[in-house]
Amino acid sequence: MWALDQPYAPRAEHLLADTPLALLAALAAGAATVAALVELAVLPAHAARVAGVTAAHGALLATALAWARAGVASSSVAVSLIGLAAATAQISPLGALAYLGPGLWVGSLAARGRLTSLGLGTAVSPGRVAAGVLVGAGLSSHLLVSASRTLGLHVRLDQALEVLVAIGYDVGANVLAGECFFRGALFRRAERRWSFAAASTVATSAYVLRYLVDPLLPKSVELMIGAVFYLALLGAINCWLLSWSGSLVPGLASASIFFAAYRTLGVR
């Protein structure tokens, strides 16, 4: 009788349920093997960067797709496309166009309704996308002004091709994988268990940590402090954008604009 009187409350899934451990282990082993071969001068130095990009961003995007139950094949294709783009970008700057591949693949999955749990493939109003654009533009403007005044960094367009290659990497790997995992997957799962504040804190802290351990991030104290400030702000706002709009698109727009502005900075 007690069971009949009590409302049914389905047990919440484990926060890390459905993580593709076998695929992640294979990516880690592959990156470690390539790094060892580079150290032994068996492979050229750029092979380590290709393996690192594939392992790091592939792991994030593959996990997000697995949590969305898009299937092992879908995750494997995403990883392969990131690896292909990373390799072709090392051959020629025009090879960075291959970074369109991961985005198009995720877009095709979203169009088929397989990524709604990540906030992709759901309807979103133009006004809410515009809000994401404004957030990205506002953070970018603040970044450019503060970097020029405090760090002596300025907008440089004399290396436009390198900037475009970096932006391609951001759009097709860095931003795409980061937003899909930290916001679409991790934040959404955490928000179903805890309050918005707690879920946003968990997702944003993990997001900032991902960049702090990135070997490509400059390690000067000033730049590290600035990175923590801007990435924490971007992460928290993008969590709010997703919760408010129900879509990952505004956050993708804001992060893409912010990183595009960051890529233009340099010392004159």
C-alpha positions in Angstrom: 0.0 0.0 0.0 2.9 2.4 0.8 4.2 1.9 -2.7 0.9 2.8 -4.2 0.6 6.0 -2.1 4.0 7.3 -3.1 4.6 9.2 -6.4 7.1 7.5 -8.7 10.4 9.3 -8.9 12.7 7.9 -11.6 16.3 7.5 -10.4 18.6 10.1 -11.9 21.2 8.7 -14.2 24.8 8.9 -13.1 26.4 12.2 -14.1 29.0 10.3 -16.2 26.7 7.6 -17.6 27.2 6.5 -21.2 30.8 7.9 -21.4 32.6 6.1 -24.3 35.5 4.8 -22.2 36.9 2.5 -24.8 37.1 5.3 -27.4 38.6 7.7 -24.9 41.2 5.1 -23.9 42.1 4.6 -27.6 42.5 8.3 -28.2 44.7 8.7 -25.1 46.8 5.7 -26.2 47.1 7.0 -29.7 48.2 10.5 -28.6 50.8 9.0 -26.2 52.2 6.7 -28.9 52.5 9.6 -31.3 54.2 11.8 -28.7 56.7 9.0 -28.0 57.5 8.6 -31.7 58.0 12.3 -32.1 60.4 12.3 -29.2 62.3 9.5 -30.9 62.4 11.5 -34.1 60.4 8.8 -35.9 57.6 11.2 -36.7 57.8 14.9 -37.5 57.0 17.4 -34.7 53.7 18.5 -36.2 52.4 14.9 -35.8 52.1 15.5 -32.0 49.9 18.6 -32.6 47.6 16.6 -34.9 47.3 13.8 -32.4 46.8 16.2 -29.5 44.0 18.1 -31.3 42.3 14.8 -32.3 42.5 13.3 -28.8 41.5 16.4 -26.9 38.7 17.8 -29.0 37.7 14.4 -30.3 37.2 13.1 -26.7 35.0 16.1 -25.8 32.8 15.9 -28.9 32.6 12.1 -28.8 31.5 12.1 -25.2 28.9 14.8 -25.9 27.5 12.7 -28.7 27.6 9.5 -26.6 25.7 11.2 -23.8 23.1 12.3 -26.4 22.9 8.7 -27.4 23.8 9.5 -31.0 25.6 6.1 -31.3 29.2 4.9 -31.3 29.5 5.3 -35.1 28.5 8.9 -34.9 31.1 9.6 -32.2 33.8 7.8 -34.2 33.0 9.8 -37.4 33.2 13.0 -35.5 36.7 12.1 -34.1 37.8 11.0 -37.6 36.7 14.3 -39.1 38.6 16.3 -36.4 41.7 14.2 -37.0 41.4 14.7 -40.8 41.0 18.4 -40.4 44.0 18.7 -38.0 46.2 16.8 -40.4 45.2 18.7 -43.6 45.6 22.0 -41.8 49.3 21.1 -41.1 49.8 20.4 -44.8 48.4 23.7 -46.1 46.6 26.7 -44.7 43.7 26.0 -47.0 43.5 22.6 -45.4 41.8 24.3 -42.4 38.7 24.3 -44.6 38.4 20.7 -43.5 37.3 21.9 -40.1 34.0 22.5 -41.7 33.6 18.7 -41.6 32.9 18.2 -37.9 30.5 21.1 -37.9 28.6 19.8 -40.9 28.5 16.3 -39.3 27.1 17.6 -36.1 24.6 19.7 -38.0 23.4 16.7 -40.0 22.9 14.8 -36.7 21.0 17.8 -35.3 18.8 18.1 -38.4 17.8 14.4 -37.9 16.7 15.2 -34.3 19.5 13.1 -32.7 21.0 15.9 -30.6 18.0 17.6 -29.0 19.3 16.7 -25.6 22.4 18.9 -26.3 20.1 21.8 -27.4 20.8 21.3 -31.1 18.1 20.7 -33.7 15.5 22.5 -31.6 13.7 25.7 -32.6 15.3 29.0 -31.5 14.2 32.5 -32.2 16.4 34.9 -34.1 16.3 37.3 -31.2 17.9 34.7 -28.9 20.6 34.0 -31.4 21.1 37.8 -31.7 21.6 37.8 -27.9 24.4 35.3 -28.2 26.0 37.5 -30.9 25.8 40.5 -28.7 27.4 38.7 -25.8 30.2 37.6 -28.0 30.7 41.1 -29.4 30.6 42.6 -25.9 33.2 40.2 -24.5 35.3 40.6 -27.6 35.3 44.4 -27.4 36.2 44.3 -23.7 39.0 41.8 -24.4 40.6 43.8 -27.2 40.5 47.1 -25.1 41.8 45.5 -21.9 44.5 43.5 -23.7 45.8 46.7 -25.5 45.9 48.7 -22.3 47.3 46.2 -19.8 49.3 43.6 -21.9 50.4 45.7 -24.9 48.6 43.4 -27.2 46.9 44.8 -30.3 44.8 43.7 -33.2 47.0 42.4 -36.0 45.9 41.6 -39.5 49.3 41.4 -41.2 49.1 37.6 -40.7 45.5 37.2 -41.9 46.0 33.7 -43.3 47.2 32.3 -40.0 44.3 34.1 -38.2 41.8 32.4 -40.6 43.4 29.0 -40.0 43.1 29.5 -36.2 39.5 30.6 -36.6 38.7 27.5 -38.6 40.2 25.4 -35.9 38.1 27.2 -33.3 34.8 26.9 -35.2 35.3 23.3 -36.2 37.0 21.9 -33.1 37.7 24.1 -30.2 34.3 25.9 -29.9 32.2 23.1 -31.3 33.6 20.5 -29.0 33.7 22.8 -26.0 30.1 24.0 -26.3 28.7 20.6 -27.1 30.4 19.0 -24.1 30.6 21.6 -21.3 27.3 23.3 -22.0 25.1 20.9 -24.1 26.2 17.7 -22.2 27.7 18.4 -18.8 25.8 21.5 -17.9 22.4 20.1 -19.0 23.0 16.9 -17.1 24.1 18.7 -14.0 21.1 21.1 -14.2 18.7 18.1 -14.1 20.2 17.1 -10.8 21.1 20.4 -9.1 20.2 24.1 -9.2 21.3 26.4 -12.1 24.0 28.0 -10.0 25.5 24.6 -9.0 25.3 23.2 -12.5 26.8 26.3 -14.0 29.7 26.3 -11.5 30.5 22.6 -12.3 30.4 23.1 -16.1 32.3 26.4 -16.1 35.0 25.2 -13.7 35.6 22.2 -15.9 35.7 24.5 -18.9 38.3 26.8 -17.4 40.4 23.9 -16.2 40.4 22.4 -19.7 42.2 25.6 -20.9 44.5 25.9 -18.0 46.0 22.5 -18.7 46.2 23.2 -22.5 50.0 23.3 -23.4 49.3 25.8 -26.1 48.0 28.4 -23.7 50.7 31.0 -22.8 51.9 30.5 -19.2 52.6 34.1 -18.1 50.8 35.1 -14.9 49.0 38.0 -16.5 47.7 36.0 -19.4 46.6 33.1 -17.1 44.7 35.5 -14.9 43.1 37.1 -18.0 42.2 33.7 -19.4 40.5 32.6 -16.2 38.5 35.8 -16.0 37.2 35.8 -19.6 36.7 32.0 -19.9 34.8 31.9 -16.6 32.6 34.8 -17.8 32.0 33.3 -21.2 31.2 29.9 -19.7 28.8 31.2 -17.2 27.0 33.4 -19.7 26.7 30.6 -22.2 25.2 28.3 -19.5 22.6 31.0 -19.0 22.0 31.4 -22.7 21.4 27.7 -23.1 19.0 27.6 -20.1 17.2 30.7 -21.3 16.9 29.9 -25.0 16.8 26.1 -24.8 19.3 26.0 -27.6 23.1 25.7 -27.9 23.2 28.0 -31.0 23.4 31.3 -29.1 26.3 30.0 -27.0 28.1 28.7 -30.2 27.7 32.2 -31.7 29.0 34.0 -28.7 32.0 31.7 -28.2 32.9 31.8 -31.9 32.9 35.6 -32.0 35.0 35.8 -28.8 37.7 33.4 -30.0 37.8 35.0 -33.4 38.7 38.3 -31.6 41.2 36.6 -29.4 43.0 35.1 -32.5 43.6 38.7 -33.9 45.7 39.7 -30.8 49.4 40.0 -31.1 52.4 42.2 -30.3 53.2 44.9 -32.9 
